[in-house]
Amino acid sequence: MNTTEHVTNKGNKTTRIPNKLANEKSPYLLQHQYNPVDWYPWGEEAFAKAKEENKPIFLSIGYSTCHWCHVMSRESFENNEVAEILNKHFISIKVDKEERPDIDTVYMAICQATTGHGGWPLTILMTPDKEPFYAATYLPKNIGYGLIGLIDLLVQVHYGWIQNQDEMIETGNNITRIMKQEYEGRSDKADVTKDLCNIAVSQLKQNFDHDYGGFGNPPKFPSPHKLMFLLAYSSLEADEKSLFMVENTLINMYKGGIYDHIGYGFSRYSTDAKWLVPHFEKMLYDNALLATTYTEAYQYTKNPLYKTIATQILEYVRREMTDKEGGFYSAQDADSEGVEGKYYLFTPEDIRSVLPNDDAGFFCNYFDITKEGNFEGSSIPNRIHASQLNPDNERVARLCNYIYRYRQNRYDLHKDDKILTSWNCLMISAYAKAAIVMQNKEYADIAIRALDFINSKLIDEDKQIYVRYREGEAAFNGTLDDYAFFCHALLSVYEATFDISYLKQAIEFTDKMLLDFWDDINEGFFLTGNQAEELIYRPKESYDGAIPSGNSVAAYVLQKISYITGKTKYKEYAHKQLRFLGGQAKDYPVAYSFAGLAFLNALYPTKEIICIVCNKDDNTTTEKTVKRNPLENPELEELKEYMAANYNPNTIVLVKTQENQEEFQQIAEYVADYRTINNKTTYYICENNRCLAPVNKL
């Protein structure tokens, strides 16, 4: 962890002097606890101090594994000259964007609106009333990189505040008014049509890199929800070009250095077109979404390469990113000893120090580790040069284990060990999907254990979800993402286990999400709940960025629950939500790719499979109570095999047993009347808005 000590010397003793961040739980805030800057956490104490002393606020937002946050910290926040200016003329506030996505969303939108770009570290100058009058991202200490230096900026703002404070306040008022109108007053709505999905696919085809996969120019992001959308579209429209884009991208990403061939898992993005040089930090959400994408690609194409990659991602998360109680950690850093990527880089000498000569030569040739290197004199292991891929090569796996252990002991790699509800839910869904497709009970158990963690650590008795957990403390009211992703995870685990308790909880929290986040005036969901802290405006995010938006996932959840329950309430909300997203997406539908999955679910025929289980005694055939874990029931083997083998993006599967039939009476009354035929497990299948005669075989 990068921390610099603010010290005083008394005789021969050095005393560490922490600032007000020392009592926080956030790894990011704790990285700055010994800065000479008098940081405050976000809270009333800081704003009261700013008003009392009539000072502007310097707001810095970032996260613990952010490379440029580290750079700005070393250059500026650990510098006494910068600290003196900030401490004398400003009230300085640090925010972890991952703990407070509501604050980050508000001020990042302002930065993007006023500068045309965004990113972290996010730098905001604002009034004591939280109204911003200046926004930027990374700033060097002194003028450089075509950017104003932080010192010059702070001096200018200080004198401006003294001489023209009213103008700065007016600027803040105007920016706040415009953003409030944009996010709280916008009411665009439009019917969702197949044309909207077709345009999104056309836009992806126009931006597709035919040589190396992916979309657009470097830096290139994996964008897994774009690939999920294309995979579903390909299946529903029999569109081979969409499938080609998915497969080309998945293969080339795996071949590149963005994939960690030694320890598994994907880095956040690639700085080049070939996916060779990554930004080395690894995020839980990327690996969750990519594990799901590779699993679905394997299910659709039966290419064993995708299964191996998905398995490796899940192994990386289990091995390095899982808390002993079952939750998942947030991220791993890009930097080691202050150098970006140092942990992941090798020279031939490094390899020869671990492996015998023959093995070392083979390993270096296999992973393109050369004397010249491919990144600042060292090499990022990759398979870009390979004409054939065989990730199950036993020799390679054995040698990678040696290098993996060597790498672990060579340098430290900071891990952000806070546990975020929304990101955990994405990983739960990934393990649940893999449990279904690979018929792997261990994956189902991991997903269930993580759900238990959320239920026990991150949800209180009033059904309030919290954003994060760390060191025994759950904190910060959950956002829309937390509720929508939680409902999605519950539906995923239901499909992997057929335990109706997960389905009941998904419906329960969907109701709470509608109650606390729904916009009764303009429709759609706000990011923050009714009881959340009041910010300068109430954000409402709809486009899908690095992570799908809460609104997109909520649309998908509402669609599924409307089909499962058959209830008018959910059908109406699903329709309203689709119209809201249709209005947002109509100008640039490619930015709404996860919402596109909900669009496809609404526009194309669905398939409902309702399985009525009949358990057999030794001598009689009767319906009876089944085991608590329905997956252990041999009567479900055929259904499990069907679900594993068939990629059906618009399919709903329900399993009714004698044990849960009363619960189905409440959840989906139409299922309660279904019975077995021929004293055998029976399937009721509905397709294209028509139901077929019940059968005993799928």
Secondary structure, 3 states (H helix, E strand, C coil): CCCCCCEEEECCEEEECCCCCCCCCCHHHHHCCCCCCCEEECCHHHHHHHHHHCCCEEEEEECCCCHHHHHHHHHHHCCHHHHHHHHHHCEEEEEECCCCHHHHHHHHHHHHHHHCCCCCCEEEEECCCCCEEEEECCCCCCCECCECCHHHHHHHHHHHHHHCHHHHHHHHHHHHHHHHHHHHCCCCCCCCCHHHHHHHHHHHHHHECCCCCCECCCCECCCHHHHHHHHHHHHHHCCHHHHHHHHHHHHHHHHCCCECCCCCCECCEECCCCCCCEECCEEHHHHHHHHHHHHHHHHHHCCHHHHHHHHHHHHHHHHHCECCCCCECCEECCEECCEECHHHCECHHHHHCCCCHHHHHHHHHHCCCCCCCCECCEECCCCCCCCCCCCCCHHHHHHHHHHHHHHHHHCCCCEECCEEHHHHHHHHHHHHHHHHHHCCHHHHHHHHHHHHHHHHHCECCCCCEEEEEECCEEEEECCHHHHHHHHHHHHHHHHHHCCHHHHHHHHHHHHHHHHHHECCCCCCECCCCCCCCCCCCCCCCCCCCCCCCHHHHHHHHHHHHHHHHCCHHHHHHHHHHHHHHHHHHCCCHHHCHHHHHHHHHHHCCCEEEEEECCCECCCCECCCCCCCCHHHCHHHHHHHHHHHHCCCCCEEEEEECCCCHHHHHHHCHHHHCCCCECCECEEEEEECCEECCCECCC
